[in-house]
Amino acid sequence: MEFYRSVFGGKLTMNTFKEFHASEDPGEGDKIMHAMLEAENGITFMAADTPNEMEYHGVTHSGCARNGFLGESYDHRSDL
């Protein structure tokens, strides 16, 4: 997330499993439970570490959502 902040700028917040009291595993205390970068260009990035109890298979699922206001003259029917 620090890399993305260096590229896009913005406000980065990161919370650990320890801060949320979300795990009793001491090895997870410093893992990131929730990270969010609100970039200066309006893009929001979110990420988290995989808990130890979950098997990590690499990136098998990812998503991208586009939200925002396109202006009063935008006609959504033109996308059909």
N, C-alpha and C positions, 0 to 999 in steps of 0.2 A: 504494500500500500504506500510505503514511503516513496517507491519508484514512481507510482502514478501521481503522487502529489508533486514530485519533482518535475513531471512532465506537464500536468494540467493545473497545478496550483490548487488553492482552495483550503477548506477546513477538513482536517482528518481527525476522527475520533476512533479510538480503539479501546475495547474493554476485554479483560481477561476472564477466564473461567473463575479464577479466584475472586475477582471483584463481584461477580454475580452469585457466588457460593453455589456454582452449578456442578461441581464435581468434588468427590471425596478423594480422588486420585491425586496425590501430591505432584505427580509428574505432569499434570495438566494445568497446574496453577498459572503458569505464564503463557499458556496457549491463548490465542485470540478467540473469544466467543463471538464477538461482533465487531466488525470494522466498517466504517463508512467514511467515504471521501465525497464531500460536496464540492465539486470542481467549480472554478470560476466561470466556466462556459455553460454551467447549468446541468452538466452530467453528474449523476450520482452513482458511485461505485460502492458495492458492498461485498464483504468477504468474511470468511471464518476459517479457523483451523479444524481439522478432523479430530474428534475425541479419540483417546486411546482405545476405548471399547469398540469403536467402529473400524472395520477393515477398510483400508485405503486402497482404492483401485485406480488411482489417477483421476484425471478429469473425464468423467463419463457423462456428466450433465452440466450444461451451462445455459444461461438465458440472457436475453437482452430485452428490455422494455423501453419503448419510446413514449414519453408523456410530454405534454406541453400544450401551450395555446398557440394556434396557428393563425389567429386573426379572424375578424368578423367576416371577411370575404371568403374564407375557406369553405368549400363545398365538399363534404365527405363523399358524396355520391360520385365525384370524379375519380375516386379510387377503385370503383367497382368495375 
